[in-house]
Amino acid sequence: MITGKLAGLWLRHMIEAFRYCGIEEPELAEVIAIFGPMAKHMVNADDDVPREPLEDTWLH
């Protein structure tokens, strides 16, 4: 079960990992724009699962 708090922690650690690797802020903003909705989609604490996948979640 993934709660909002756990999804937020995942997102924070992903952002920190990208910063650690030297990703600049403009590119990091693109990553956050993709990973933010993905983190929200992972939350399933109060949902019936499985559910339909998000559209357009691939990095281009």
Backbone bond lengths (Angstrom), bond angles and torsions (degrees), N, CA, C in turn:
res aa  C-N    CA-C-N  psi(-1)  N-CA   C-N-CA  omega(-1)  CA-C   N-CA-C  phi
1 M - - - 1.444 - - 1.533 108.12 -
2 I 1.306 116.13 129.42 1.462 121.96 -179.55 1.524 108.69 -111.04
3 T 1.324 115.41 120.55 1.463 121.43 178.35 1.525 109.48 -92.86
4 G 1.319 116.36 168.50 1.455 120.99 175.40 1.522 111.77 -59.04
5 K 1.327 116.63 -38.24 1.463 120.35 179.16 1.534 110.99 -63.34
6 L 1.325 117.06 -43.94 1.467 119.81 179.69 1.524 111.59 -66.18
7 A 1.315 117.13 -39.45 1.461 120.25 177.40 1.526 110.58 -64.22
8 G 1.323 117.03 -39.10 1.466 120.97 176.92 1.517 112.07 -64.52
9 L 1.322 116.50 -39.37 1.468 120.00 177.08 1.528 110.71 -65.25
10 W 1.322 117.01 -41.57 1.465 120.85 176.78 1.521 110.18 -58.33
11 L 1.332 116.40 -47.02 1.464 120.68 -179.33 1.517 111.01 -62.45
12 R 1.315 117.55 -43.75 1.459 120.81 180.00 1.527 110.98 -61.13
13 H 1.334 117.04 -43.50 1.460 120.42 -179.45 1.528 111.38 -68.41
14 M 1.317 117.38 -35.47 1.461 119.83 176.06 1.531 110.54 -63.50
15 I 1.322 116.70 -44.00 1.464 120.61 179.38 1.529 110.30 -63.58
16 E 1.324 116.76 -43.92 1.467 120.51 178.41 1.524 110.94 -61.76
17 A 1.320 117.99 -38.78 1.463 121.54 179.13 1.524 110.91 -64.71
18 F 1.328 117.29 -42.00 1.455 120.22 177.61 1.526 110.81 -64.94
19 R 1.315 117.86 -41.12 1.474 120.37 177.35 1.526 110.63 -63.66
20 Y 1.314 117.34 -42.12 1.455 122.33 178.97 1.537 110.99 -59.29
21 C 1.335 115.51 -34.99 1.467 120.75 179.37 1.520 112.73 -79.81
22 G 1.326 116.86 -0.89 1.457 120.51 176.09 1.514 115.38 88.41
23 I 1.312 117.49 16.84 1.463 120.05 177.66 1.523 108.57 -68.43
24 E 1.321 115.71 128.84 1.464 121.39 -178.75 1.529 110.90 -74.74
25 E 1.324 115.42 159.48 1.473 121.26 -174.65 1.530 114.76 -57.85
26 P 1.350 120.11 -40.90 1.477 117.31 179.40 1.535 112.31 -60.87
27 E 1.329 117.05 -42.49 1.459 120.34 177.86 1.523 110.79 -70.34
28 L 1.329 116.66 -36.08 1.455 120.75 178.98 1.530 110.54 -63.63
29 A 1.313 117.15 -36.29 1.469 120.61 177.37 1.523 110.75 -61.23
30 E 1.338 117.03 -37.65 1.464 120.73 177.10 1.527 110.72 -65.46
31 V 1.328 116.31 -41.65 1.465 120.74 178.87 1.523 110.18 -62.44
32 I 1.328 116.65 -44.70 1.462 120.91 179.89 1.528 110.50 -62.89
33 A 1.327 116.54 -38.74 1.465 120.28 179.01 1.523 111.65 -61.57
34 I 1.317 117.03 -29.78 1.463 121.16 178.94 1.522 110.90 -88.13
35 F 1.331 117.21 -46.48 1.459 121.01 -174.36 1.529 112.73 -75.57
36 G 1.333 118.65 -25.88 1.464 120.62 179.24 1.524 112.23 -59.33
37 P 1.346 118.02 -55.14 1.461 119.33 177.25 1.530 112.49 -63.06
38 M 1.339 116.56 -33.06 1.459 119.79 178.56 1.528 110.73 -63.66
39 A 1.340 116.21 -41.39 1.466 120.50 178.94 1.527 110.30 -62.46
40 K 1.325 116.94 -42.60 1.465 120.05 178.19 1.527 111.18 -64.18
41 H 1.318 116.25 -36.45 1.453 120.47 -179.15 1.537 111.72 -68.93
42 M 1.320 116.98 -28.04 1.465 120.53 -179.02 1.522 112.20 -69.85
43 V 1.327 117.56 -23.17 1.466 120.48 -177.67 1.520 109.01 -64.19
44 N 1.334 114.57 123.47 1.456 119.11 -178.82 1.532 112.07 -136.27
45 A 1.326 116.49 16.45 1.465 121.10 -175.03 1.526 112.79 -59.07
46 D 1.321 117.83 -35.73 1.463 120.73 -177.19 1.526 112.92 -116.16
47 D 1.332 116.56 16.71 1.462 120.20 -174.81 1.517 111.65 -110.81
48 D 1.316 114.19 157.82 1.453 120.24 167.58 1.521 107.14 -82.74
49 V 1.306 117.46 129.93 1.461 120.91 179.20 1.514 108.32 -119.90
50 P 1.310 121.65 152.61 1.459 126.83 6.29 1.521 111.39 -79.71
51 R 1.312 114.60 167.77 1.461 121.03 177.54 1.516 109.11 -137.67
52 E 1.306 115.49 170.80 1.455 120.68 -176.98 1.530 110.65 -68.94
53 P 1.342 118.15 143.08 1.473 120.46 178.22 1.520 111.11 -71.05
54 L 1.337 115.03 158.99 1.465 120.34 174.39 1.508 110.13 -69.54
55 E 1.305 116.83 152.49 1.458 121.52 173.61 1.521 109.34 -86.53
56 D 1.318 116.68 152.15 1.468 123.24 173.37 1.528 113.37 52.01
57 T 1.326 117.87 51.34 1.463 120.14 178.07 1.513 112.34 -99.78
58 W 1.310 117.93 3.34 1.467 121.25 -178.74 1.515 110.99 -80.13
59 L 1.325 116.00 140.75 1.465 120.26 173.38 1.524 108.18 -74.10
60 H 1.289 116.63 133.80 1.472 120.42 -178.88 1.494 110.05 -102.42
